[in-house]
Amino acid sequence: MDSMVRYASPINPAIYPHLATVLSLIGILLASWFFVFEVSRPKDQKERVIFKELSVSLISSIFLGFGILFIFLSAGIYV
Amino acid sequence: MRKLSIILFLVYLINSIVCNSIDNEVENKNVDRTIDITSQLVKISYKITLDHKSKKPINNYVFVAPIDDCNNLSFISARDANKKEIKLTQSKTLTECSYSMTLSAGSLPTIYIETVYAKVLQPYPTEIVQGDRQLIRYFGNAYFYSPYKTLAQKTIVHLASKSVESFTQLKPSSQSDTQISYGPYENIAPNSKYEIVIHYENNTPFMTITRLERTIEVSHWGNVAVEETIDIIHSGALLKGSFSRYDYQKDSRSGPASIKSYKTILPASASGVYYRDTNGNISTSAMRVLKDSVELDLRPRFPLFGGWRTHYTIGYNVPSFEYLFHKGENYMLKMRVIDHVFDDMVVDELITKVILPEGCKNIKLIAPYAVDRMTDTLHYTYLDITGRPVITFRKTNLVENHINDFNVKYQFSRIMMLQEPLLVVVFLYLFFLLVIIWMRLDFSIIKDREQHVHKD
């Protein structure tokens, strides 16, 4: 017990709302770029775009995922 | 006949064992007893000075409570002259409960004992109308009940008010203001009883918490959420006849025995406090942030009269650094088993649940006193896969003196904290993949129509 130290969150709870806004904004921007790209792509396009799609959607989902987590935390749902 | 003699022998044997533990040479030289019946509890504190007839050191002392008292005894503690806690070992027979304590050699032969009894005070009359005062009877013993001879003793009873209907006289006894004193009495034989009855006015809140469920949810994102679901009954004199809201509002002194509001004290760091019942938020409450606590002035939706009950939920958040400690992957949560609900509270049943984060291992509970540990369960909430382990324990018959810390030790690896965001990430990525695949599938019906045309 004596050697134990107080446990604080790895990220200061005061910046949860800011993190939530920034991360989910970036995530939403990337996701909307992805959807615009998908619907505006011509059907008979021969260019290889699969890697572009996969990488953009991956980055977008990472940002959105953490953004949603911080939205939860700043709303008081401590998961 | 032989059976009877065996039983007689057994009784003799048990008797001799019980008697053996009591040293007849020990005497209570002086006993000062203070009986506090100002609230719904009976708090008796004793200052006992011991003496040994042949001047030997006293190693063992036994404090005895008669069986009727014993069932209502909520709390007992003993201290020596240096205010150090003495350990008590309880044993129970058909007629009494005894608490034996070992005294360290060389200590001064003075013992301080503190006992708290719940549900001993009885309203009499048991039913009153709205405007009546609440009269209470206390049944006690004029003498200090002890297996030892008591040389001198004095008792002071503190009352809730000046108005006393009657009290048993046992010379020398007297009443002055809100005090009744009995004694000094000298040379009282062991196990002496002389019943006293004090019938007096006591309008302090007679409230019993019939059930208190306390849930503590630990999050490693820096928060500990506490929620208490409370059932309260007014356990004083029952209300006779109807309740008139008009009379109640007109005169603020009407309904002296009813409960309008009470104070709950929360930890100083409590934030996001809510007070609600099944209908929703109860707006008749006030919160004051003090230096070392947060004070809640709670007012139930309706005043509580004798026999009326209420049910509500109270909750708040506290930061984890106040209650959670760690070293590497070993964590320890240190929180209160039960917290303050109102002054001089009585709790019939307490259930405390500790919800730990998902993925905890080697969970160990260290309670400050004996509790019934119930089977561990799992709790499912937001972003959970395997469920969070829940430690549940139960205790009955608690009073304010039981407010004390418990410890829960567990192991938790920090990587597990990433599980929740990754769950969302994976879900979203699967959704994007679905879109990518969808876009590569051809659902157009133009070709089909052309084929149909050709067929025709």
Boltz contact constraints between the chains, C-beta under 6 A:
constraints:
  - contact:
      token1: [A, 3]
      token2: [B, 327]
      max_distance: 6.0
  - contact:
      token1: [A, 4]
      token2: [B, 325]
      max_distance: 6.0
  - contact:
      token1: [A, 4]
      token2: [B, 327]
      max_distance: 6.0
  - contact:
      token1: [A, 6]
      token2: [B, 321]
      max_distance: 6.0
  - contact:
      token1: [A, 6]
      token2: [B, 325]
      max_distance: 6.0
  - contact:
      token1: [A, 7]
      token2: [B, 320]
      max_distance: 6.0
  - contact:
      token1: [A, 7]
      token2: [B, 324]
      max_distance: 6.0
  - contact:
      token1: [A, 7]
      token2: [B, 326]
      max_distance: 6.0
  - contact:
      token1: [A, 8]
      token2: [B, 321]
      max_distance: 6.0
  - contact:
      token1: [A, 9]
      token2: [B, 221]
      max_distance: 6.0
  - contact:
      token1: [A, 9]
      token2: [B, 222]
      max_distance: 6.0
  - contact:
      token1: [A, 13]
      token2: [B, 222]
      max_distance: 6.0
  - contact:
      token1: [A, 38]
      token2: [B, 439]
      max_distance: 6.0
  - contact:
      token1: [A, 53]
      token2: [B, 436]
      max_distance: 6.0
  - contact:
      token1: [A, 57]
      token2: [B, 432]
      max_distance: 6.0
  - contact:
      token1: [A, 61]
      token2: [B, 425]
      max_distance: 6.0
  - contact:
      token1: [A, 61]
      token2: [B, 428]
      max_distance: 6.0
  - contact:
      token1: [A, 61]
      token2: [B, 429]
      max_distance: 6.0
  - contact:
      token1: [A, 62]
      token2: [B, 425]
      max_distance: 6.0
  - contact:
      token1: [A, 64]
      token2: [B, 428]
      max_distance: 6.0
  - contact:
      token1: [A, 65]
      token2: [B, 421]
      max_distance: 6.0
  - contact:
      token1: [A, 65]
      token2: [B, 424]
      max_distance: 6.0
  - contact:
      token1: [A, 65]
      token2: [B, 425]
      max_distance: 6.0
  - contact:
      token1: [A, 65]
      token2: [B, 428]
      max_distance: 6.0
  - contact:
      token1: [A, 66]
      token2: [B, 421]
      max_distance: 6.0
  - contact:
      token1: [A, 68]
      token2: [B, 424]
      max_distance: 6.0
  - contact:
      token1: [A, 69]
      token2: [B, 421]
      max_distance: 6.0
  - contact:
      token1: [A, 73]
      token2: [B, 221]
      max_distance: 6.0
  - contact:
      token1: [A, 77]
      token2: [B, 382]
      max_distance: 6.0
  - contact:
      token1: [A, 78]
      token2: [B, 219]
      max_distance: 6.0
  - contact:
      token1: [A, 78]
      token2: [B, 221]
      max_distance: 6.0
  - contact:
      token1: [A, 78]
      token2: [B, 223]
      max_distance: 6.0
  - contact:
      token1: [A, 79]
      token2: [B, 382]
      max_distance: 6.0
  - contact:
      token1: [A, 79]
      token2: [B, 383]
      max_distance: 6.0
  - contact:
      token1: [A, 79]
      token2: [B, 420]
      max_distance: 6.0
